[in-house]
Amino acid sequence: MQIFEEFSREYFREELLRFRGLMSEKSFYDDLNKFSDCKSSRAFYGLLYVYVNTLDLTEDDKVLMEATKLEFDRRLGYMLMR
């Protein structure tokens, strides 16, 4: 028997905003040298988990998640090049 958590759309939006706030902090990327267990990756995978398990997502929510993913990839790339 598998038990899946189901999240509300409001909770997803809260987590999305929280993640976007974290992305703007330089300290969010401080432990990139660990590579296997860095804070930014754990936070992104947490957001992804909430996204996948959220009921009733709208097309706008999907667009926001895609834009957040792209921005995260760009910021991560920039921080890795520094």
N, CA, C and O of each residue as an XYZ file, in Angstrom:
328
protein
N       0.843     -1.174      0.000
C       0.000      0.000      0.000
C       0.892      1.243      0.000
O       1.742      1.408      0.876
N       0.693      2.099     -0.976
C       1.466      3.324     -1.061
C       0.630      4.487     -0.547
O      -0.564      4.597     -0.826
N       1.287      5.341      0.202
C       0.619      6.526      0.721
C       1.310      7.743      0.118
O       2.511      7.943      0.300
N       0.547      8.540     -0.591
C       1.079      9.747     -1.200
C       0.471     10.948     -0.496
O      -0.725     10.981     -0.208
N       1.313     11.927     -0.228
C       0.808     13.171      0.330
C       0.192     13.973     -0.799
O       0.678     13.953     -1.930
N      -0.853     14.659     -0.490
C      -1.471     15.545     -1.459
C      -1.415     16.952     -0.898
O      -1.770     17.182      0.259
N      -0.972     17.888     -1.714
C      -0.809     19.260     -1.268
C      -1.808     20.162     -1.972
O      -2.261     19.874     -3.079
N      -2.139     21.257     -1.307
C      -3.045     22.231     -1.911
C      -2.257     23.168     -2.822
O      -1.038     23.296     -2.716
N      -2.968     23.792     -3.685
C      -2.367     24.757     -4.610
C      -1.775     25.937     -3.843
O      -0.729     26.462     -4.227
N      -2.432     26.356     -2.767
C      -1.931     27.455     -1.950
C      -0.592     27.091     -1.310
O       0.319     27.918     -1.258
N      -0.474     25.858     -0.827
C       0.782     25.413     -0.228
C       1.890     25.395     -1.278
O       3.019     25.791     -0.988
N       1.585     24.943     -2.484
C       2.571     24.957     -3.555
C       3.051     26.375     -3.825
O       4.250     26.610     -3.969
N       2.117     27.322     -3.895
C       2.485     28.715     -4.155
C       3.372     29.263     -3.038
O       4.331     29.985     -3.310
N       3.058     28.926     -1.776
C       3.889     29.365     -0.655
C       5.304     28.813     -0.775
O       6.278     29.539     -0.576
N       5.413     27.534     -1.100
C       6.728     26.905     -1.239
C       7.491     27.466     -2.434
O       8.710     27.628     -2.372
N       6.792     27.757     -3.503
C       7.419     28.347     -4.676
C       8.003     29.719     -4.332
O       9.139     30.022     -4.699
N       7.238     30.537     -3.636
C       7.727     31.857     -3.238
C       8.889     31.743     -2.257
O       9.843     32.517     -2.334
N       8.817     30.791     -1.343
C       9.907     30.587     -0.394
C      11.189     30.184     -1.131
O      12.269     30.683     -0.817
N      11.069     29.293     -2.099
C      12.227     28.849     -2.864
C      12.816     30.001     -3.672
O      14.035     30.162     -3.729
N      11.959     30.795     -4.291
C      12.446     31.926     -5.081
C      13.167     32.936     -4.185
O      14.129     33.571     -4.615
N      12.705     33.084     -2.946
C      13.395     33.943     -1.997
C      14.774     33.401     -1.646
O      15.741     34.156     -1.551
N      14.856     32.097     -1.456
C      16.148     31.462     -1.159
C      17.124     31.632     -2.313
O      18.317     31.844     -2.098
N      16.619     31.539     -3.535
C      17.492     31.671     -4.702
C      18.188     33.029     -4.753
O      19.263     33.155     -5.338
N      17.587     34.030     -4.150
C      18.167     35.373     -4.204
C      19.253     35.585     -3.154
O      19.923     36.617     -3.165
N      19.438     34.627     -2.247
C      20.457     34.752     -1.204
C      21.744     34.056     -1.642
O      21.729     32.891     -2.042
N      22.841     34.774     -1.563
C      24.124     34.205     -1.970
C      24.495     32.993     -1.122
O      25.104     32.051     -1.631
N      24.143     32.998      0.147
C      24.491     31.887      1.043
C      23.780     30.586      0.652
O      24.176     29.503      1.084
N      22.742     30.699     -0.159
C      22.008     29.519     -0.626
C      22.911     28.594     -1.443
O      22.668     27.391     -1.531
N      23.951     29.170     -2.035
C      24.841     28.409     -2.908
C      26.211     28.140     -2.272
O      27.135     27.701     -2.957
N      26.342     28.400     -0.982
C      27.640     28.282     -0.314
C      28.230     26.878     -0.326
O      29.452     26.732     -0.346
N      27.413     25.863     -0.315
C      27.941     24.499     -0.198
C      27.931     23.728     -1.518
O      27.787     22.505     -1.523
N      28.082     24.434     -2.621
C      28.085     23.770     -3.932
C      29.273     22.827     -4.116
O      29.218     21.914     -4.940
N      30.335     23.040     -3.358
C      31.491     22.160     -3.496
C      31.199     20.740     -3.016
O      31.927     19.812     -3.369
N      30.144     20.554     -2.214
C      29.749     19.204     -1.795
C      29.175     18.431     -2.974
O      29.406     17.230     -3.112
N      28.449     19.107     -3.797
C      27.865     18.602     -5.042
C      26.838     17.494     -4.854
O      25.821     17.495     -5.548
N      27.058     16.559     -3.956
C      26.096     15.466     -3.820
C      24.978     15.804     -2.842
O      23.889     15.237     -2.931
N      25.231     16.715     -1.914
C      24.222     17.004     -0.904
C      24.218     18.492     -0.570
O      24.366     18.869      0.593
N      24.051     19.327     -1.570
C      24.078     20.758     -1.306
C      22.662     21.276     -1.033
O      21.661     20.718     -1.484
N      22.634     22.358     -0.280
C      21.375     22.950      0.174
C      20.465     23.330     -0.988
O      19.256     23.105     -0.929
N      21.033     23.901     -2.034
C      20.203     24.358     -3.145
C      19.533     23.184     -3.863
O      18.375     23.289     -4.266
N      20.238     22.085     -4.022
C      19.641     20.907     -4.659
C      18.545     20.295     -3.800
O      17.487     19.921     -4.307
N      18.797     20.196     -2.511
C      17.768     19.645     -1.616
C      16.509     20.499     -1.639
O      15.396     19.972     -1.648
N      16.685     21.823     -1.649
C      15.535     22.723     -1.675
C      14.757     22.578     -2.983
O      13.526     22.565     -2.980
N      15.478     22.471     -4.099
C      14.799     22.316     -5.381
C      14.039     20.995     -5.444
O      12.899     20.958     -5.907
N      14.657     19.917     -4.982
C      13.973     18.624     -5.001
C      12.765     18.618     -4.070
O      11.770     17.945     -4.341
N      12.853     19.358     -2.987
C      11.691     19.503     -2.099
C      10.555     20.217     -2.795
O       9.399     19.805     -2.699
N      10.885     21.291     -3.498
C       9.863     22.022     -4.256
C       9.279     21.131     -5.349
O       8.068     21.131     -5.570
N      10.115     20.390     -6.015
C       9.654     19.478     -7.059
C       8.710     18.421     -6.494
O       7.718     18.069     -7.131
N       9.013     17.919     -5.308
C       8.151     16.930     -4.653
C       6.765     17.527     -4.388
O       5.742     16.892     -4.643
N       6.753     18.755     -3.874
C       5.472     19.420     -3.621
C       4.721     19.632     -4.930
O       3.515     19.395     -4.998
N       5.418     20.073     -5.962
C       4.801     20.322     -7.272
C       4.134     19.063     -7.832
O       2.991     19.107     -8.286
N       4.845     17.968     -7.797
C       4.336     16.718     -8.366
C       3.129     16.204     -7.585
O       2.253     15.551     -8.153
N       3.080     16.493     -6.297
C       2.007     15.971     -5.452
C       0.922     17.000     -5.137
O       0.149     16.819     -4.197
N       0.865     18.067     -5.912
C      -0.155     19.096     -5.711
C      -1.338     18.840     -6.625
O      -1.185     18.606     -7.824
N      -2.503     18.889     -6.040
C      -3.740     18.699     -6.795
C      -4.181     20.012     -7.435
O      -3.872     21.092     -6.931
N      -4.884     19.914     -8.515
C      -5.545     21.058     -9.150
C      -4.599     22.192     -9.549
O      -4.927     23.364     -9.364
N      -3.450     21.858    -10.085
C      -2.556     22.902    -10.575
C      -3.145     23.519    -11.838
O      -3.723     22.825    -12.674
N      -2.991     24.810    -11.958
C      -3.464     25.496    -13.154
C      -2.315     25.604    -14.159
O      -1.167     25.293    -13.840
N      -2.627     26.034    -15.333
C      -1.591     26.240    -16.349
C      -0.611     27.321    -15.885
O       0.586     27.232    -16.157
N      -1.115     28.335    -15.189
C      -0.243     29.385    -14.649
C       0.761     28.810    -13.650
O       1.924     29.211    -13.639
N       0.319     27.878    -12.818
C       1.221     27.243    -11.853
C       2.327     26.478    -12.574
O       3.488     26.507    -12.165
N       1.957     25.810    -13.625
C       2.943     25.040    -14.395
C       3.961     25.968    -15.060
O       5.151     25.659    -15.104
N       3.492     27.101    -15.574
C       4.388     28.076    -16.188
C       5.329     28.664    -15.133
O       6.521     28.826    -15.391
N       4.806     28.981    -13.955
C       5.645     29.509    -12.877
C       6.707     28.506    -12.446
O       7.846     28.884    -12.173
N       6.343     27.242    -12.384
C       7.307     26.217    -11.998
C       8.396     26.091    -13.056
O       9.573     25.966    -12.719
N       8.024     26.123    -14.308
C       9.009     26.024    -15.392
C       9.942     27.238    -15.379
O      11.151     27.094    -15.565
N       9.386     28.429    -15.160
C      10.213     29.635    -15.100
C      11.160     29.582    -13.904
O      12.313     30.001    -14.006
N      10.685     29.077    -12.785
C      11.527     28.946    -11.598
C      12.648     27.954    -11.842
O      13.786     28.190    -11.436
N      12.339     26.851    -12.500
C      13.355     25.848    -12.818
C      14.439     26.438    -13.721
O      15.628     26.216    -13.491
N      14.033     27.181    -14.738
C      14.993     27.810    -15.644
C      15.865     28.833    -14.915
O      17.078     28.886    -15.118
N      15.238     29.635    -14.072
C      16.001     30.630    -13.325
C      16.977     29.952    -12.360
O      18.116     30.396    -12.215
N      16.535     28.890    -11.708
C      17.413     28.159    -10.797
C      18.612     27.595    -11.550
O      19.745     27.703    -11.080
N      18.376     27.000    -12.702
C      19.475     26.449    -13.507
C      20.476     27.537    -13.891
O      21.685     27.319    -13.821
N      19.986     28.687    -14.289
C      20.871     29.792    -14.679
C      21.689     30.302    -13.497
O      22.897     30.516    -13.609
N      21.021     30.493    -12.370
C      21.735     30.981    -11.187
C      22.747     29.944    -10.697
O      23.858     30.292    -10.297
N      22.365     28.698    -10.732
C      23.274     27.632    -10.318
C      24.496     27.593    -11.226
O      25.623     27.461    -10.748
N      24.281     27.706    -12.515
C      25.400     27.742    -13.467
C      26.311     28.909    -13.216
O      27.534     28.770    -13.257
N      25.730     30.065    -12.956
C      26.536     31.256    -12.677
C      27.368     31.056    -11.415
O      28.550     31.399    -11.395
N      26.767     30.506    -10.368
C      27.490     30.321     -9.114
C      28.583     29.260     -9.257
O      29.613     29.343     -8.589
N      28.374     28.284    -10.104
C      29.401     27.253    -10.312
C      30.590     27.797    -11.093
O      31.710     27.311    -10.933
N      30.360     28.798    -11.934
C      31.433     29.375    -12.724
C      32.293     30.340    -11.930
O      33.406     30.656    -12.349
N      31.816     30.804    -10.818
C      32.549     31.792    -10.003
C      33.721     31.198     -9.322
O      34.436     31.896     -8.603
